[in-house]
Protein backbone atom coordinates (compact mmCIF):
# COMPACT_ATOMS: atom_id res chain seq x y z
CA UNK A 1 0.00 0.00 0.00
CA UNK A 2 1.62 3.26 -1.08
CA UNK A 3 2.06 5.98 1.51
CA UNK A 4 2.27 9.64 0.60
CA UNK A 5 3.58 12.40 2.83
CA UNK A 6 2.09 15.86 2.46
CA UNK A 7 4.82 18.39 3.22
CA UNK A 8 4.75 22.13 3.83
CA UNK A 9 7.40 24.81 4.01
CA UNK A 10 6.90 28.55 4.51
CA UNK A 11 8.69 31.69 5.57
CA UNK A 12 7.00 32.55 8.88
CA UNK A 13 7.20 35.55 11.17
CA UNK A 14 5.96 35.21 14.77
CA UNK A 15 4.26 31.89 13.97
CA UNK A 16 4.32 28.97 16.39
CA UNK A 17 2.00 26.51 14.55
CA UNK A 18 0.00 26.11 11.36
CA UNK A 19 -2.59 23.32 11.34
CA UNK A 20 -5.74 22.14 9.63
CA UNK A 21 -8.90 23.18 11.43
CA UNK A 22 -10.80 20.11 12.68
CA UNK A 23 -13.75 19.08 10.52
CA UNK A 24 -12.29 20.84 7.44
CA UNK A 25 -10.87 18.72 4.61
CA UNK A 26 -7.60 18.51 2.79
CA UNK A 27 -8.15 19.26 -0.90
CA UNK A 28 -6.27 16.69 -3.00
CA UNK A 29 -5.54 16.23 -6.69
CA UNK A 30 -5.20 12.58 -7.73
CA UNK A 31 -4.07 10.82 -10.88
CA UNK A 32 -5.29 7.31 -11.61
CA UNK A 33 -2.35 4.90 -11.74
CA UNK A 34 -4.08 2.72 -14.35
CA UNK A 35 -5.35 5.23 -16.94
CA UNK A 36 -3.72 8.55 -15.83
CA UNK A 37 -7.08 10.32 -15.54
CA UNK A 38 -6.81 13.34 -13.19
CA UNK A 39 -9.31 13.89 -10.38
CA UNK A 40 -9.00 17.38 -8.96
CA UNK A 41 -10.31 19.04 -5.80
CA UNK A 42 -11.20 15.82 -3.98
CA UNK A 43 -12.03 16.50 -0.32
CA UNK A 44 -10.39 14.23 2.27
CA UNK A 45 -11.77 14.67 5.77
CA UNK A 46 -9.63 12.71 8.28
CA UNK A 47 -12.51 12.54 10.79
CA UNK A 48 -14.76 10.86 8.20
CA UNK A 49 -15.30 7.11 8.39
CA UNK A 50 -17.21 5.29 5.68
CA UNK A 51 -17.53 1.58 4.92
CA UNK A 52 -15.21 -0.03 2.38
CA UNK A 53 -17.28 -1.70 -0.39
CA UNK A 54 -17.29 -5.51 -0.14
CA UNK A 55 -15.36 -5.41 3.15
CA UNK A 56 -15.92 -5.08 6.89
CA UNK A 57 -13.45 -2.22 7.29
CA UNK A 58 -13.81 1.55 7.20
CA UNK A 59 -11.87 4.28 5.44
CA UNK A 60 -11.71 8.07 5.32
CA UNK A 61 -12.50 8.17 1.60
CA UNK A 62 -13.59 5.81 -1.15
CA UNK A 63 -12.61 7.11 -4.59
CA UNK A 64 -13.44 5.66 -7.99
CA UNK A 65 -11.88 6.59 -11.31
CA UNK A 66 -14.48 7.96 -13.70
CA UNK A 67 -12.76 6.47 -16.76
CA UNK A 68 -11.54 2.97 -15.83
CA UNK A 69 -13.72 2.42 -12.70
CA UNK A 70 -10.69 1.54 -10.55
CA UNK A 71 -11.69 1.82 -6.88
CA UNK A 72 -9.39 2.99 -4.10
CA UNK A 73 -9.52 3.75 -0.40
CA UNK A 74 -7.69 6.65 1.20
CA UNK A 75 -6.77 6.80 4.91
CA UNK A 76 -4.94 9.35 7.03
CA UNK A 77 -2.19 7.51 8.94
CA UNK A 78 -0.85 10.48 10.91
CA UNK A 79 -1.26 14.22 11.06
CA UNK A 80 0.77 16.95 12.76
CA UNK A 81 0.99 20.74 12.91
CA UNK A 82 3.62 22.72 10.98
CA UNK A 83 6.02 24.32 13.40
CA UNK A 84 6.87 27.87 12.34
CA UNK A 85 10.21 27.07 10.73
CA UNK A 86 11.19 27.49 7.09
CA UNK A 87 12.30 23.91 6.42
CA UNK A 88 9.88 21.46 4.83
CA UNK A 89 7.94 19.39 7.36
CA UNK A 90 5.64 16.38 7.01
CA UNK A 91 2.10 17.53 7.82
CA UNK A 92 0.14 14.39 7.00
CA UNK A 93 0.82 10.77 6.02
CA UNK A 94 -1.79 9.21 3.73
CA UNK A 95 -2.15 5.56 2.74
CA UNK A 96 -3.90 4.60 -0.50
CA UNK A 97 -5.12 1.10 -1.32
CA UNK A 98 -5.41 0.94 -5.07
CA UNK A 99 -3.68 2.69 -7.93
CA UNK A 100 -4.35 6.40 -7.40
CA UNK A 101 -1.46 8.80 -6.75
CA UNK A 102 -1.63 12.19 -5.01
CA UNK A 103 -0.07 14.93 -7.12
CA UNK A 104 -1.03 18.10 -5.21
CA UNK A 105 -2.76 19.22 -2.00
CA UNK A 106 -3.90 22.23 0.00
CA UNK A 107 -5.80 23.04 3.16
CA UNK A 108 -9.46 24.00 2.80
CA UNK A 109 -9.07 26.12 5.96
CA UNK A 110 -6.20 26.37 8.39
CA UNK A 111 -5.35 27.94 11.71
CA UNK A 112 -2.26 29.95 12.59
CA UNK A 113 -1.16 30.26 16.19
CA UNK A 114 1.24 33.13 16.83
CA UNK A 115 4.21 32.88 19.19
CA UNK A 116 2.10 34.79 21.72
CA UNK A 117 -0.91 32.44 21.43
CA UNK A 118 -3.19 34.55 19.21
CA UNK A 119 -5.21 32.52 16.69
CA UNK A 120 -5.87 33.46 13.06
CA UNK A 121 -7.82 31.46 10.45
CA UNK A 122 -7.37 31.59 6.69
CA UNK A 123 -8.21 29.94 3.38
CA UNK A 124 -5.43 31.77 1.52
CA UNK A 125 -1.92 30.34 1.10
CA UNK A 126 -0.10 33.46 2.18
CA UNK A 127 -1.23 35.34 5.27
CA UNK A 128 -0.26 38.79 6.51
CA UNK A 129 -1.93 39.67 9.83
CA UNK A 130 -1.33 42.05 12.71
CA UNK A 131 -1.73 40.93 16.31
CA UNK A 132 -3.09 44.11 17.91
CA UNK A 133 -2.98 42.68 21.44
CA UNK A 134 0.77 41.99 21.23
CA UNK A 135 1.55 44.66 18.58
CA UNK A 136 3.39 42.38 16.16
CA UNK A 137 3.11 41.11 12.59
CA UNK A 138 2.09 37.49 12.01
CA UNK A 139 3.07 36.40 8.50
CA UNK A 140 3.07 33.19 6.48
CA UNK A 141 4.75 33.75 3.11
CA UNK A 142 6.46 31.75 0.34
CA UNK A 143 4.31 28.68 0.98
CA UNK A 144 5.42 25.50 -0.80
CA UNK A 145 3.32 22.34 -0.60
CA UNK A 146 4.62 19.04 -1.96
CA UNK A 147 3.87 15.31 -2.00
CA UNK A 148 6.60 12.77 -1.26
Backbone as a printed PyTorch tensor [residue, N CA C, xyz], in Angstrom:
tensor([[[  0.8420,  -1.1760,   0.0000],
         [  0.0000,   0.0000,   0.0000],
         [  0.8910,   1.2440,   0.0000]],

        [[  0.7890,   2.0580,  -1.0210],
         [  1.6240,   3.2600,  -1.0850],
         [  1.2340,   4.2780,  -0.0130]],

        [[  2.2700,   4.9010,   0.5580],
         [  2.0600,   5.9810,   1.5150],
         [  2.6100,   7.2570,   0.9100]],

        [[  1.8740,   8.3380,   1.0980],
         [  2.2680,   9.6430,   0.6040],
         [  2.3620,  10.5920,   1.7820]],

        [[  3.4260,  11.3880,   1.8040],
         [  3.5790,  12.4020,   2.8310],
         [  3.2920,  13.7660,   2.2410]],

        [[  2.3660,  14.4920,   2.8540],
         [  2.0860,  15.8590,   2.4610],
         [  3.0350,  16.7470,   3.2450]],

        [[  3.8520,  17.5350,   2.5420],
         [  4.8250,  18.3860,   3.2200],
         [  4.5330,  19.8520,   2.9540]],

        [[  4.9820,  20.6840,   3.8920],
         [  4.7470,  22.1260,   3.8260],
         [  6.0160,  22.8420,   4.2550]],

        [[  6.3450,  23.9060,   3.5540],
         [  7.3970,  24.8120,   4.0090],
         [  6.9030,  26.2250,   3.7730]],

        [[  7.3450,  27.1570,   4.6170],
         [  6.9000,  28.5450,   4.5090],
         [  7.8570,  29.4450,   5.2730]],

        [[  7.9450,  30.6790,   4.8260],
         [  8.6850,  31.6940,   5.5720],
         [  7.6990,  32.3070,   6.5610]],

        [[  7.9460,  32.1190,   7.8450],
         [  6.9980,  32.5520,   8.8780],
         [  7.6220,  33.6240,   9.7690]],

        [[  6.7820,  34.5290,  10.2100],
         [  7.1960,  35.5470,  11.1660],
         [  6.2280,  35.5120,  12.3400]],

        [[  6.7570,  35.2760,  13.5350],
         [  5.9640,  35.2140,  14.7670],
         [  4.8740,  34.1420,  14.7010]],

        [[  5.1990,  33.0080,  14.0950],
         [  4.2610,  31.8900,  13.9670],
         [  4.7900,  30.7030,  14.7590]],

        [[  3.9440,  30.1640,  15.6280],
         [  4.3190,  28.9720,  16.3850],
         [  3.8560,  27.7130,  15.6620]],

        [[  2.5660,  27.6770,  15.2220],
         [  2.0050,  26.5070,  14.5490],
         [  1.0890,  26.9190,  13.4110]],

        [[  1.0160,  26.0490,  12.4030],
         [ -0.0040,  26.1090,  11.3560],
         [ -0.6190,  24.7230,  11.3220]],

        [[ -1.9530,  24.6420,  11.3710],
         [ -2.5850,  23.3220,  11.3390],
         [ -3.9580,  23.4140,  10.6900]],

        [[ -4.4050,  22.2560,  10.2130],
         [ -5.7430,  22.1400,   9.6270],
         [ -6.7610,  22.3090,  10.7460]],

        [[ -7.8210,  23.0330,  10.4630],
         [ -8.9010,  23.1790,  11.4350],
         [ -9.7160,  21.8900,  11.4200]],

        [[-10.0130,  21.3450,  12.5910],
         [-10.7960,  20.1150,  12.6790],
         [-12.1020,  20.2590,  11.9050]],

        [[-12.5210,  19.1600,  11.3170],
         [-13.7480,  19.0800,  10.5230],
         [-13.6810,  19.8920,   9.2210]],

        [[-12.4640,  20.2560,   8.7790],
         [-12.2900,  20.8420,   7.4430],
         [-11.3650,  19.9100,   6.6660]],

        [[-11.6070,  19.7330,   5.3700],
         [-10.8670,  18.7230,   4.6120],
         [ -9.5310,  19.2170,   4.0530]],

        [[ -8.7020,  18.2570,   3.6950],
         [ -7.5960,  18.5130,   2.7910],
         [ -8.2000,  18.4640,   1.3910]],

        [[ -7.7120,  19.2880,   0.4870],
         [ -8.1510,  19.2600,  -0.9050],
         [ -7.0100,  18.6110,  -1.6950]],

        [[ -7.2930,  17.4680,  -2.3170],
         [ -6.2650,  16.6850,  -2.9990],
         [ -6.5350,  16.5890,  -4.4910]],

        [[ -5.4560,  16.5320,  -5.2660],
         [ -5.5360,  16.2320,  -6.6870],
         [ -4.9010,  14.8600,  -6.8820]],

        [[ -5.6530,  13.9400,  -7.4880],
         [ -5.1980,  12.5760,  -7.7260],
         [ -4.9830,  12.3540,  -9.2190]],

        [[ -4.1900,  11.3300,  -9.5220],
         [ -4.0660,  10.8190, -10.8800],
         [ -4.2330,   9.3080, -10.7810]],

        [[ -5.0810,   8.7540, -11.6030],
         [ -5.2910,   7.3090, -11.6130],
         [ -4.0170,   6.6280, -12.1110]],

        [[ -3.5610,   5.6330, -11.3690],
         [ -2.3520,   4.9000, -11.7440],
         [ -2.5490,   3.9590, -12.9170]],

        [[ -3.8060,   3.6410, -13.2410],
         [ -4.0780,   2.7230, -14.3500],
         [ -4.2560,   3.4530, -15.6760]],

        [[ -5.0330,   4.5560, -15.6730],
         [ -5.3470,   5.2260, -16.9410],
         [ -4.8710,   6.6830, -16.9940]],

        [[ -4.2680,   7.1840, -15.9230],
         [ -3.7200,   8.5490, -15.8310],
         [ -4.7730,   9.6490, -15.8680]],

        [[ -6.0100,   9.3140, -15.5880],
         [ -7.0830,  10.3180, -15.5420],
         [ -6.9360,  11.1570, -14.2660]],

        [[ -6.9040,  12.4970, -14.3970],
         [ -6.8130,  13.3370, -13.1910],
         [ -8.1650,  13.4790, -12.4950]],

        [[ -8.1360,  13.5760, -11.1850],
         [ -9.3140,  13.8850, -10.3820],
         [ -8.8980,  15.0110,  -9.4490]],

        [[ -9.4170,  16.1970,  -9.6930],
         [ -8.9990,  17.3780,  -8.9560],
         [-10.0030,  17.7850,  -7.8950]],

        [[ -9.4990,  18.4770,  -6.8820],
         [-10.3150,  19.0440,  -5.8030],
         [-11.1540,  18.0030,  -5.0680]],

        [[-10.5400,  16.8740,  -4.7490],
         [-11.1980,  15.8220,  -3.9780],
         [-11.0030,  16.1420,  -2.4950]],

        [[-12.0930,  16.1540,  -1.7360],
         [-12.0260,  16.5050,  -0.3240],
         [-11.7930,  15.2650,   0.5390]],

        [[-10.7230,  15.3120,   1.3360],
         [-10.3940,  14.2340,   2.2710],
         [-10.5380,  14.7700,   3.6830]],

        [[-11.5170,  14.2620,   4.3970],
         [-11.7720,  14.6670,   5.7740],
         [-11.2840,  13.5550,   6.7010]],

        [[-10.1730,  13.7740,   7.4360],
         [ -9.6300,  12.7050,   8.2830],
         [-10.6090,  12.1670,   9.3240]],

        [[-11.5370,  12.9850,   9.7920],
         [-12.5090,  12.5390,  10.7950],
         [-13.6070,  11.6580,  10.2020]],

        [[-13.7200,  11.6170,   8.8780],
         [-14.7580,  10.8550,   8.2040],
         [-14.4410,   9.3570,   8.2500]],

        [[-15.4380,   8.5610,   8.4790],
         [-15.3010,   7.1050,   8.3950],
         [-16.4770,   6.5740,   7.5890]],

        [[-16.1620,   5.8900,   6.5060],
         [-17.2070,   5.2900,   5.6780],
         [-16.8300,   3.8450,   5.3820]],

        [[-17.8290,   2.9900,   5.1410],
         [-17.5280,   1.5750,   4.9150],
         [-16.7980,   1.3500,   3.5870]],

        [[-15.8980,   0.3760,   3.5990],
         [-15.2090,  -0.0290,   2.3800],
         [-16.1240,  -1.0010,   1.6470]],

        [[-16.4090,  -0.7800,   0.3520],
         [-17.2830,  -1.6990,  -0.3850],
         [-16.7380,  -3.1290,  -0.3690]],

        [[-17.6190,  -4.0850,  -0.1550],
         [-17.2860,  -5.5120,  -0.1400],
         [-16.2530,  -5.8710,   0.9240]],

        [[-16.3040,  -5.1610,   2.0600],
         [-15.3630,  -5.4100,   3.1510],
         [-16.0280,  -5.0570,   4.4740]],

        [[-15.3880,  -5.4420,   5.5760],
         [-15.9210,  -5.0820,   6.8890],
         [-15.2330,  -3.8520,   7.4670]],

        [[-14.2290,  -3.3380,   6.7830],
         [-13.4490,  -2.2190,   7.2940],
         [-14.0590,  -0.8680,   6.9690]],

        [[-13.4100,   0.1780,   7.4910],
         [-13.8120,   1.5480,   7.2000],
         [-12.6120,   2.3190,   6.6560]],

        [[-12.8900,   3.4330,   6.0330],
         [-11.8700,   4.2780,   5.4370],
         [-12.3040,   5.7350,   5.5290]],

        [[-11.3660,   6.6420,   5.3340],
         [-11.7080,   8.0710,   5.3240],
         [-12.3820,   8.4620,   4.0120]],

        [[-11.9890,   7.7950,   2.9110],
         [-12.5040,   8.1710,   1.5980],
         [-12.4510,   6.9840,   0.6460]],

        [[-13.5540,   6.7340,  -0.0300],
         [-13.5950,   5.8100,  -1.1550],
         [-13.5600,   6.6660,  -2.4130]],

        [[-12.6920,   6.3320,  -3.3500],
         [-12.6050,   7.1100,  -4.5870],
         [-12.6010,   6.1460,  -5.7640]],

        [[-13.3180,   6.5120,  -6.8170],
         [-13.4390,   5.6610,  -7.9910],
         [-13.0980,   6.4730,  -9.2310]],

        [[-12.2530,   5.9150, -10.0740],
         [-11.8810,   6.5860, -11.3150],
         [-13.0950,   6.6310, -12.2400]],

        [[-13.3260,   7.7860, -12.8210],
         [-14.4840,   7.9640, -13.7030],
         [-14.2870,   7.2970, -15.0620]],

        [[-13.0420,   7.0420, -15.4400],
         [-12.7580,   6.4750, -16.7550],
         [-12.6490,   4.9510, -16.7120]],

        [[-11.7720,   4.4220, -15.8280],
         [-11.5370,   2.9710, -15.8250],
         [-12.2260,   2.2350, -14.6710]],

        [[-12.9660,   2.9730, -13.8350],
         [-13.7220,   2.4180, -12.7030],
         [-12.8490,   1.7440, -11.6420]],

        [[-11.5690,   2.0510, -11.6040],
         [-10.6880,   1.5390, -10.5530],
         [-11.1180,   2.1440,  -9.2180]],

        [[-11.2710,   1.3130,  -8.1830],
         [-11.6880,   1.8170,  -6.8770],
         [-10.5150,   1.8020,  -5.9070]],

        [[-10.4790,   2.8030,  -5.0410],
         [ -9.3880,   2.9860,  -4.1030],
         [ -9.9200,   3.4800,  -2.7750]],

        [[ -9.1860,   3.1840,  -1.7070],
         [ -9.5190,   3.7460,  -0.3980],
         [ -8.3590,   4.6250,   0.0420]],

        [[ -8.6880,   5.6920,   0.7550],
         [ -7.6900,   6.6530,   1.2020],
         [ -7.8530,   6.8300,   2.7090]],

        [[ -6.7480,   6.6610,   3.4560],
         [ -6.7700,   6.8040,   4.9080],
         [ -5.6590,   7.7280,   5.3730]],

        [[ -5.9470,   8.5140,   6.3990],
         [ -4.9440,   9.3490,   7.0340],
         [ -4.2720,   8.5110,   8.1180]],

        [[ -2.9600,   8.3140,   7.9920],
         [ -2.1950,   7.5060,   8.9360],
         [ -1.7570,   8.3620,  10.1220]],

        [[ -1.2690,   9.5660,   9.8420],
         [ -0.8470,  10.4780,  10.9050],
         [ -0.9860,  11.9160,  10.4200]],

        [[ -1.0670,  12.8120,  11.3730],
         [ -1.2570,  14.2250,  11.0610],
         [ -0.5820,  15.0410,  12.1640]],

        [[  0.0970,  16.1120,  11.7860],
         [  0.7730,  16.9530,  12.7600],
         [  0.7290,  18.4090,  12.3110]],

        [[  0.9820,  19.3120,  13.2230],
         [  0.9920,  20.7400,  12.9060],
         [  2.3570,  21.1350,  12.3440]],

        [[  2.3810,  22.1310,  11.4840],
         [  3.6150,  22.7200,  10.9750],
         [  4.1560,  23.6590,  12.0460]],

        [[  5.3940,  23.4430,  12.4280],
         [  6.0240,  24.3220,  13.4040],
         [  6.6490,  25.4690,  12.6290]],

        [[  6.5060,  26.6740,  13.0900],
         [  6.8700,  27.8750,  12.3400],
         [  8.3180,  28.0070,  11.9340]],

        [[  8.8510,  27.0350,  11.2390],
         [ 10.2130,  27.0720,  10.7270],
         [ 10.1520,  27.0040,   9.2100]],

        [[ 11.2130,  27.4350,   8.5510],
         [ 11.1920,  27.4910,   7.0940],
         [ 11.3930,  26.1450,   6.4180]],

        [[ 12.0140,  25.1880,   7.0710],
         [ 12.2960,  23.9050,   6.4170],
         [ 11.0010,  23.1270,   6.1800]],

        [[ 11.0440,  22.2780,   5.1640],
         [  9.8810,  21.4550,   4.8280],
         [  9.6140,  20.4540,   5.9500]],

        [[  8.3370,  20.3110,   6.2960],
         [  7.9350,  19.3900,   7.3620],
         [  6.7580,  18.5430,   6.8870]],

        [[  6.7610,  17.2740,   7.3210],
         [  5.6380,  16.3840,   7.0090],
         [  4.4340,  16.8230,   7.8450]],

        [[  3.3300,  17.0870,   7.1770],
         [  2.0980,  17.5250,   7.8190],
         [  1.1440,  16.3500,   7.9950]],

        [[  1.1150,  15.4740,   6.9950],
         [  0.1380,  14.3900,   6.9960],
         [  0.6920,  13.2050,   6.2110]],

        [[  0.4790,  11.9970,   6.7340],
         [  0.8210,  10.7680,   6.0180],
         [ -0.4850,  10.1110,   5.5870]],

        [[ -0.5650,   9.7790,   4.3140],
         [ -1.7860,   9.2090,   3.7340],
         [ -1.4530,   7.8800,   3.0770]],

        [[ -2.3170,   6.8900,   3.3190],
         [ -2.1500,   5.5640,   2.7360],
         [ -3.2740,   5.3320,   1.7310]],

        [[ -2.9070,   4.8590,   0.5480],
         [ -3.9010,   4.6040,  -0.5040],
         [ -3.8490,   3.1410,  -0.8860]],

        [[ -4.9960,   2.4760,  -0.8400],
         [ -5.1200,   1.1030,  -1.3210],
         [ -5.7360,   1.1850,  -2.7030]],

        [[ -4.9650,   0.8310,  -3.6920],
         [ -5.4120,   0.9420,  -5.0730],
         [ -4.3270,   1.6010,  -5.8950]],

        [[ -4.6900,   2.1980,  -7.0010],
         [ -3.6840,   2.6850,  -7.9350],
         [ -3.5920,   4.2040,  -8.0370]],

        [[ -4.3980,   4.9440,  -7.2950],
         [ -4.3470,   6.3990,  -7.4020],
         [ -3.0750,   6.9550,  -6.7670]],

        [[ -2.6170,   8.0910,  -7.2840],
         [ -1.4650,   8.8010,  -6.7480],
         [ -1.8750,  10.2440,  -6.4470]],

        [[ -1.3710,  10.7880,  -5.3390],
         [ -1.6320,  12.1870,  -5.0070],
         [ -0.5840,  13.0280,  -5.7140]],

        [[ -1.0160,  14.0710,  -6.4210],
         [ -0.0660,  14.9290,  -7.1240],
         [ -0.0040,  16.3410,  -6.5440]],

        [[ -1.0280,  16.7660,  -5.8150],
         [ -1.0340,  18.1010,  -5.2130],
         [ -2.0220,  18.1250,  -4.0580]],

        [[ -1.8540,  19.1130,  -3.1480],
         [ -2.7570,  19.2210,  -2.0020],
         [ -2.7800,  20.6600,  -1.4980]],

        [[ -3.8090,  20.9600,  -0.7160],
         [ -3.9000,  22.2320,  -0.0030],
         [ -4.8750,  22.0710,   1.1510]],

        [[ -4.8260,  23.0110,   2.0650],
         [ -5.7980,  23.0440,   3.1550],
         [ -7.0660,  23.7200,   2.6380]],

        [[ -8.2320,  23.2640,   3.0790],
         [ -9.4630,  23.9950,   2.8020],
         [ -9.5150,  25.2230,   3.7130]],

        [[ -9.0980,  25.0410,   4.9640],
         [ -9.0690,  26.1190,   5.9560],
         [ -8.0190,  25.7300,   6.9880]],

        [[ -7.2050,  26.6920,   7.4010],
         [ -6.1960,  26.3690,   8.3940],
         [ -6.1220,  27.4460,   9.4640]],

        [[ -5.4620,  27.0790,  10.5470],
         [ -5.3520,  27.9360,  11.7140],
         [ -3.8770,  28.2460,  11.9610]],

        [[ -3.6110,  29.5070,  12.2690],
         [ -2.2610,  29.9490,  12.5930],
         [ -2.2600,  30.3750,  14.0520]],

        [[ -1.3270,  29.8280,  14.8140],
         [ -1.1580,  30.2610,  16.1910],
         [  0.1450,  31.0450,  16.2780]],

        [[  0.0500,  32.2930,  16.7400],
         [  1.2420,  33.1300,  16.8340],
         [  2.0970,  32.6960,  18.0140]],

        [[  3.3090,  33.2100,  18.0850],
         [  4.2080,  32.8770,  19.1860],
         [  3.6640,  33.3590,  20.5250]],

        [[  2.7220,  34.3020,  20.4910],
         [  2.0960,  34.7900,  21.7230],
         [  0.7370,  34.1600,  21.9910]],

        [[  0.3320,  33.1670,  21.1770],
         [ -0.9050,  32.4430,  21.4310],
         [ -2.1410,  32.9730,  20.7330]],

        [[ -2.0350,  34.0460,  19.9620],
         [ -3.1880,  34.5510,  19.2080],
         [ -3.4920,  33.5980,  18.0580]],

        [[ -4.7680,  33.4480,  17.7230],
         [ -5.2060,  32.5160,  16.6910],
         [ -5.7740,  33.2870,  15.5080]],

        [[ -5.3580,  32.8970,  14.3010],
         [ -5.8730,  33.4560,  13.0560],
         [ -6.3010,  32.2940,  12.1750]],

        [[ -7.3550,  32.4940,  11.3740],
         [ -7.8240,  31.4640,  10.4460],
         [ -7.7740,  32.0130,   9.0350]],

        [[ -7.4730,  31.1370,   8.0660],
         [ -7.3710,  31.5920,   6.6870],
         [ -7.6470,  30.4580,   5.7070]],

        [[ -8.0730,  30.8500,   4.5140],
         [ -8.2100,  29.9380,   3.3820],
         [ -7.1140,  30.2130,   2.3550]],

        [[ -6.4570,  31.3550,   2.4710],
         [ -5.4320,  31.7680,   1.5200],
         [ -4.0900,  31.1450,   1.8670]],

        [[ -3.2460,  30.9050,   0.8620],
         [ -1.9230,  30.3380,   1.1030],
         [ -1.0410,  31.2740,   1.9140]],

        [[ -0.9540,  32.5110,   1.4940],
         [ -0.0950,  33.4640,   2.1800],
         [ -0.9390,  34.3720,   3.0560]],

        [[ -0.4660,  34.5840,   4.2730],
         [ -1.2290,  35.3350,   5.2660],
         [ -0.3510,  36.4450,   5.8380]],

        [[ -0.9100,  37.6620,   5.8610],
         [ -0.2560,  38.7910,   6.5090],
         [ -1.2710,  39.3660,   7.4840]],

        [[ -1.0160,  39.2110,   8.7770],
         [ -1.9250,  39.6690,   9.8310],
         [ -1.1690,  40.5450,  10.8150]],

        [[ -1.9220,  41.2400,  11.6450],
         [ -1.3290,  42.0460,  12.7050],
         [ -2.0060,  41.6890,  14.0160]],

        [[ -1.2280,  41.2770,  14.9870],
         [ -1.7280,  40.9340,  16.3090],
         [ -1.7630,  42.2230,  17.1270]],

        [[ -2.9420,  42.8280,  17.2090],
         [ -3.0880,  44.1120,  17.9140],
         [ -2.8000,  43.9890,  19.4020]],

        [[ -3.1820,  42.8740,  20.0020],
         [ -2.9760,  42.6800,  21.4360],
         [ -1.4860,  42.6990,  21.8000]],

        [[ -0.6690,  42.0760,  20.9570],
         [  0.7660,  41.9850,  21.2340],
         [  1.5930,  42.9140,  20.3370]],

        [[  0.9200,  43.6730,  19.4660],
         [  1.5480,  44.6560,  18.5760],
         [  2.6990,  44.0560,  17.7730]],

        [[  2.3850,  42.9950,  17.0110],
         [  3.3930,  42.3840,  16.1570],
         [  2.7530,  41.8090,  14.9000]],

        [[  3.5560,  41.7230,  13.8280],
         [  3.1090,  41.1110,  12.5890],
         [  3.1060,  39.5980,  12.7380]],

        [[  2.1490,  38.9500,  12.0890],
         [  2.0920,  37.4950,  12.0070],
         [  1.9570,  37.1710,  10.5230]],

        [[  3.0320,  36.6190,   9.9380],
         [  3.0670,  36.4040,   8.4970],
         [  3.4020,  34.9620,   8.1470]],

        [[  2.7440,  34.4760,   7.1010],
         [  3.0690,  33.1880,   6.4850],
         [  3.2200,  33.4830,   4.9990]],

        [[  4.4530,  33.3960,   4.4940],
         [  4.7520,  33.7460,   3.1060],
         [  5.5540,  32.6330,   2.4350]],

        [[  5.6540,  32.7030,   1.1220],
         [  6.4550,  31.7520,   0.3360],
         [  6.0870,  30.3030,   0.6510]],

        [[  4.8010,  30.0150,   0.6430],
         [  4.3090,  28.6780,   0.9760],
         [  4.5910,  27.7050,  -0.1840]],

        [[  5.1670,  26.5660,   0.1660],
         [  5.4160,  25.5010,  -0.8030],
         [  4.8370,  24.2130,  -0.2440]],

        [[  3.9120,  23.6110,  -0.9870],
         [  3.3230,  22.3390,  -0.5960],
         [  3.8280,  21.2810,  -1.5900]],

        [[  4.1590,  20.1050,  -1.0600],
         [  4.6190,  19.0380,  -1.9600],
         [  4.1180,  17.6850,  -1.4520]],

        [[  4.2620,  16.6830,  -2.3160],
         [  3.8720,  15.3110,  -2.0030],
         [  5.1010,  14.4370,  -2.1940]],

        [[  5.4290,  13.6730,  -1.1630],
         [  6.5990,  12.7710,  -1.2590],
         [  6.1360,  11.3280,  -1.1860]]])
